[in-house]
Amino acid sequence: MKKIIALPLAFVLATTLLTAACSNNSSSNNKSNQPEAQSTPTEAVAGDKDDTTKKIKVSAMTILYSAAPPDKSSGMKILEDKYNMDYSFIPVAAADYYNKLGVMVASGDLPDLTVYPGLDENWYNYVENGVFMPLEDYINEQDTPNLAKMPKEIMDLVTYNGHIYGLPRLRSQAAHTLTIRKDWLDNLGLDMPTTYEELEAVMKQFVERDPDKNGQKDTYGLAFNAGSGALGAVSLLGSFNTPTNINWSKHTDGKIYPVLAHPNFRNGLAYLTQLYSEGILSKDFVIMKGNQAEDDFLSGRAGVIGDFAWNAYNEDRLNKARAINPDFQWEPIPALKGPDGFQGYAKGSGFNGFVAIPASQAKDEAKVKRMLKFLDDQMEADINSELYRLLNHGIEGEHYNMQDGKVAYTDFGNKERPSLYLITNPPMDAVGLNNPNDSQELQDVKNASYEAALTGTPYSDPALKLVPSPTFKEKGTELSKILFENIVKVITGEQPLEFYDKSLEDWKAKGGQDILDEMNESYQASQSQ
């Protein structure tokens, strides 16, 4: 059967936004590749009750982003006692993770619970060759209530040929919004903008009317950057359908396009060019990086930023801003109405990797059920429940204390609490939006950002599930880099807007059109499955 080609969620280009992600890699329904133990999981589950008095051995491998916890600890013992298991926790540094994973797959010695980073070509090859087992027959409201209520839109992404092979580690789909200096609006007697024209007018006032009232002309409108090889203020062009926090976007013609080659991007580019000509963008944006743009916003040089999602509103950023200006106030901007009347921000994928179980475990359904119970409990979203506190904080008085209604970890808890050994999590928005350790002010602005991100008609990258096309693999990175550099020349006025038209035609002639054709063929094929 013909293989369908597309682009991956995890395929990220460090130097360009014109990345690819495009359609379903559904090569074959060849059942001969599936281990025999997978053929009748429903019968096995129905007939095999987990004897929890029997101790099991469970190994779990996950991606490490900080220091590894001790191999054995009081936190690990809490988990071992609760689930009657000998638990082997295998944290692997992010930079080494794919190599380690590949070696383990090749050796046939995968951990019982394996975190897979994202949807990529290797993942689909592993699934087609029976490396991981299907899990849908184990997921139900009685035994795994948290897994059973995961959003269908997200579960569809990890469903392949009708089977669920991975359990997503949930993240919020409410993503980046524009954020504005609310105190500057108040100082100048301005209303919250609702359209791009109004936003431009407000930001022009931020340039001209001394919004911080310090008597100096030292402010500008939008914290925007391109020094890392990508356009900052990622949510700015959301209602143009060309935000740069996603890779591909669907057009009204039913086709998908990389955002920088999307038919709507030309209007967005004209808007950026106008902002630059009016001094609303920093003249240094070409060399600025994301952290510098953020510094400009927090320090009172810029009045708007487009790179904050709801969980970016935290105490550290607020304290940094208030150390410079005690009157600092920030507020998310609901999705603006675009030129054609459309209103919406792009959503996030909704997950960060997923947990898979090797097919070799299918012969022991009782163990599979207990491992899934372990994962399901990690998704407990009630932060006041005994289960949540035990798995995440440990034992009160030992790992943490309650101070003014907030959890404060002891030195012991910082090193050994159970959450250091977990591999998945509750829905991040359910927990993060109600974090008792946040002040009421932070909780309010987080909730406002979450709601703002979902105003209008929020939309997702249509190519999240897919793997790279041949032409993109060969030429995509270099073509994208050239197009991006030419876009920057237009924004700065070095070249007229028509230069973008010529650059886009050159991009298509040198392989971009092949990329579009291949990706859309894959995308359409994926829609019919």
N, C-alpha and C positions, 0 to 999 in steps of 0.2 A: 504494500500500500504506500502511496505517496506521502512523504513526510511534510508536515506543515511547519513552516519556519516563521519565527517571530522574535521579539526582543524581551530581555529579562527585566524583572524588577531590580535585581541586584547588579545589573550591568551599569556601572556609573562611570562617566567620563570626568576626570578631574579638571580638564582644561576647557570643557565646552558644555553647553546646554543642549546642543543638538544631538542628544543621545537617542538610542532606539529601544523600543520595546514593543513587540508587535504580535504575535498570534499564537495559536495553540500548536504545540509540538506533538500532535496526536498521531504518531507514526502508525501504530498498529494495534489491533485488538488481539494479538497473538497470545492465546491463553497458555501455550506451551511454555512461555517464559515465566509463568507464575508458579511458585512453589506449591506442591500438592497440598500442603497443610492449609493453604489459603482458600481452597476450593469450597469448603463448607463451614465458614466461620459461624453462621447463625446456629447450626446444629450444635456446634461445639460449645458456644456460649450458653445456650439454653440448657445443656446437660452438664455443665461443669460449674459448680458453686465454689466460690473461693473459700477455702478453709483458712481463716485468718490466724489460727493457732500455729500454722506451719510457717516457719521463718523462710523468707525468700532472699535471694541475692539480687540486688538491683544496682546497675552501673548507669551513670548519667553524665553525658558530655555536653558542655555548653561553652559559649564564647566569653572570654575573660577580658574585661575592659579596665580593670584595676588590679590591686594586689590580690593574690589568691588567699583564701582563708586556710586555716590549719587543716591537715588531712583528717584529723580526728578532733572532735571538740564537743562541748556540752550542747551546742546547737544541733550538730549532726546527731547526737544521741537522742535528742527530742524527736527527731524525724524517724530514727530507727525504731524507737520504742512505740511510737504512735502507729506505724505501719508494719511493725514486726518484720523488719528487713535488715540485712547487712547492706549498708549503702556505701557505694564507691562513687565519689564525686570527682569528675575529671574536668577541671577548667583549663581551657587552652587559649593562649593569647590570640587576639583577633588577627594579628598579622600572620600567624602560623596556622590558622584554623582550617583553611581550605586544603592545605598540604596534608595536615594530620588526618582530615576526613577522607581524603583520597587514598591515603595509605591504608586506613582501616577498612574502607570498602574493598580495596584490592585484596586484602588479607582475609576478608570474610569475618573479621573480628570487631564488629561494631558494638558500642555500648548499648545496653537495653533501651535507654532513652537517649536519643541523639537530636540535638538542636541542629537544624539545617538553616543556613543563613538567609536563603531567598530562592525565588523561582528562577532557575537558570537551566541551561542546556544539560548540565550534568544531572540535575535533579530528575528531569524527565527521562533521561537515559537509565538512571538507577531504578526508577519506578517501572519502566518498561521491561527491565531485566529482573524484576522480582526481588530487588534488594530490600524494600520496605513492604510492610504488610498493610492491607486496607483495614480501616478502623471503624467504618460507619456502623457495623452491626453491634459494636460495643457501646455506642453512644445513645443514651436514652434519658428521659427525664427522671427516672427513678434512681439509676445508678450513677449517672454523671450529669446532674442537672445544670451545672455551669457550662460544660461543654455543649450540652444540648441546646442551649439558648444563645450560642454565638451567632452573630449576624450572618444571614444567608449570603449577603453580598461578599463577605470576606471568606466564608466557607467555600463559595463557588470558585474562588481563586485557587484554593488548594485541592479542588476536586479534579480528578483526571480520569477520563474514560468511565465516569460514573462512580468512582471510588474516592474516598477520603484517605489520603496517605499521610497528611500532616495536620497537626493541631496548632493553629496560629497562636503566637504570643501577641495578644491584642495590644494595639495602640489606638489612640484617638484618630478618627477620621476628620475631626475638626482641626484644620491646619492653620496656615499663616493668614493673618489679616494685616491691613494697614493699621498703624497705631499713631495717635496724634498727641501732641502736648496740649492737654485739656486746659492747663493754666494759661497757656498762650492764647487759646481761643477766648477765654474769659477776659484776659487783659485787654484784648483788642475788640471785645464785644462781638465776636463772630460766632456763627452757628456751625454745628457739625455738618460737613459737606455730605451731599447725597449723590452728586454726579461728578464726572471728571472735570467739567467746567468749573464747578464750585470748588473742587479740591485745588485746582490750579489757582483760582482767585485767592483762596485762603493762604496757600503757600507763598504767593506773591506778596501778600500782606506780611507774612513772616519775614520776608527778605527786607521789606521797606519800612516797617513801622515799629521797630524795636520791641518785639513781643515780650522780651524778658525784662524790659524797663531798666536796663543798665546804662542807658544813655549812649550806647555805642552801636554802630552798624556792623555787627559781628555774627549775624545769624543767617541761615539759609533754609530752604524749604524741605527738601527730601534727602534723607541719608541714603545715597545710592552709590553703588560700587561696581567695578568691573575688573579689579586688579587680580582676581583669581581665575580669570578666564571664563567668567560667567556673569550674567547680569544680576545685580543685587535687587533689593526691594522686590523680592520674588512674588509677592501677592499683588503688586501694583496693577498689572494688566489682567487681573482675574476676570473682569467683566468684558474684556476683549476676547476671552477664551484663549489667551496666550500667556498665562502666568509662568514664571520660570522655575516654580517649585515642582512641576511635573515635566515629563519628557515629551509626551505626545498628547495631542488634543484633537477631538473630533470636530469636524466642520458641518455646516448645514447640508453640504452635498453628500453626507454619509461617509466621507472618507476621513482617515486619520492623517495627521501631519505632525512632524516635529515642530515645537512651538515657534522656532525662529524661521520656519518656512511655511507657517500656517497662513492662509489667505487673510486672516484678520491682523496678522502681526504688522503689516505695513502701516495701518492706522495707529497701532500702538507705538510704533517707531516714530511716526510723525509727532505724536504726543510727547514722547521723551525728548525729541529734538526741540520742540517748543519750550519745554521746561528748562532745558539747558540754555537756550538763547535768552531766557528771562532771568538767569542767575538763580533759578530754583534748585538746580543741581550744583554740587560743588565742582569747581573747575578741575579738581584733583581726582574726580571719580574714576578716571581711567587707571590710576595706580593704586587707588584705595582698595582694601580688602574688607571682608565682612566685619571683622572685629573693629576696624577703624570706623566704619559706618555706624556701628552700634555705639562706639565711644562718642561720636559726634552727637547722636541723639540723647544719650544719657547725660552728657556734659553740658547740654544746652546750646550746641551750635546748630543743630538741625531740628525741625519741628515735626517731621513725619518719618516713620520708618516702616518698611514693608516686610520685615523678616521675623516677626514674633508670632509664634503660635501661643495658645493659651498657657501652656506650661512654661513659657519664657518669662512670665510675670512672677518673679521671685524676690525674696528678701534681699539677696545680694545686689541685684540690679537696682532695686528701689533705694537701698542704702547708698549705693554709689552715686545715684542721681541726686539724692537729698543732701549728701555731703557737700555738693556744689550749690544746689539751690533748694532750700528747705520747702519751698512752695511747689516743687515739682509734682505734676499730676499727669498721668497718662490714661488714655482711653482708646479702646479699639474702635475702628470705623466699620460699621456694617457695609456689606458689599455695595459698591457704587452702581448706579445705573449706567450701562455702557452706551456707546453711540447708537446701537441698534435696539436699545431698550432692554437688552439682556442684563441680568443682575446675578452674580454668583462668584464665589471663590472656589478654587480647586481644593478637593479633599485629599487627605493622605490615604495611603494604601490600607490602613487599619490594622496592620500587623508588622512585626519585626522578626522575621524568621518563624520557624515552626518546629514542633517536636514530632519526630518520627520514630517508629519502632521497627527494628529489623525483622524481616520475614522469618528468621530462625526462631523468633519467640512465639510464632503462631501456634506451635504445638503445645504450649502451656497457657491455655486460655485463662486459668485461674490467676496466674501471675500477671497476664496482660490486664485483667480486670482490676487487680490491686494497683498496678502502676497507673492505670487511668484514674483510679480513685485518688491517688497521690497527686496527679496533675490537676484533677478537678478541684480538689481542696485548695490548691495553690491559686485558683481563680476566684476564691471567696472574696466578694466585693464589700461585705459589711465590715467596715473597719472597726466597729465596736464589738464584733462577735468574738467569742472565746477562740474559735478556730483561727480567725484572722490574726488575733494577737499572738497566739501560740506560734503559728508558722512564721510570722513576720518579725515579731519582737522577742519571743522567747518567754522567759519566766520573770514576772514582775519582782523587783527587789534583787534580782540576780543579773539579768540582761538589760533591764530598763527600770526606770521609775517614772511615775506620773507627777509632773510639775505644772501646776495651774492648768490642769486638763490636757496637757501635752505630753507626748512620749519623749523622754530624755534617756538616751542610751548611756549605760555605764561604760567604763573603759573595757570591761569584760564583754559587754554586749557589742561594742564596736568591733571586737575581734572574733566573736564566736556565735552571734545570734543566728537562729535557724535560717533566716531569709538569705543569708550568704550562700546557702546550699540549694536554693530553689532554682528551677530552670524555666518556669513560666510565671505568669502574673495575672492579677485581676484586670478587667478593663481599666486602662490607665485613666480614662476620664472619670469613671465611677469613683476611683480612689483619689486621684489628684485634685478633683474639683471640690472634694469635701475633706481635705487634709486638715485635721484639727491643729496641726502645728503652724498653719498659716494664720496670719491676722485676718480679721474680718475684711479689711481693706483689700488684701490680696485675694481672698476668696471671691469678693465681689467683682474684681477686675478680671479674674480668671473666668468666672461664669459669663461675664459680659463678652469676653473674647470668644469663648466657646459658642455662644449664641450668634455672635456677629459672623463667625466663620461659616455658619450654616444658614445665613439669610439668603433670600432669593432662591436660586436653583443651583446648589452646590453640585460639583461634578468631579468625576475621577479620571485619572489617566486611563484611556481605553486599552492600553497595551501592557498592563501590569503582568499579565500571565504568560508572557511570550518570550521567545529566544531569538538571538540575532540572525539577520538574513545574511546571505553570502556577500552581497555588495557592501553592506554596512561593516561587516567584519574586515573587509579588505580596504575600504576607502572612507568609512564614516567619520572616523576621528579627525583625519586631516581636512576633509571637506568642511566639517563643522567648525573647525578652528578658523579656517579662512573666512567663512561666512560671518562668524562672530566678530572677527577683527574688522571686517568691512562695515558691520552694523555700528560698531563704536565710532568709526570715521564719520558716519552719517549723524550720529547723535551730537558729536562735537562741532559739526558744521564744516568739517574738512572736506566732506563730499555732500552733494545734494541728495534729496530723498530718492531721486531716480537711480542713483548709484546702487541702492538696495535692489531695485528691479533687475539691473544688469547682473549684480552679484548672485541673485537668486537663479537667474537663467544660467549663469556659469556653473553654479552648484549643481543644477539639474543636469547640464550637459556632461559634467565630469563624473557623474554617477549618482547624483541625488535623485534623478527621476527613476533610476532603477531601484533605489532604496524605497522610494514611495510606492512603486508598483509592487515590489516584493512584499512590503509590509502590509499593504492593503489587501493583497491576495490572501495573505496569512490571516489578517484580521477578519475578512469576510468568511473565510473557512471556519474560523473559530466561532463565529456567531451562529453558524448552522449546526453546531454540535449539541 
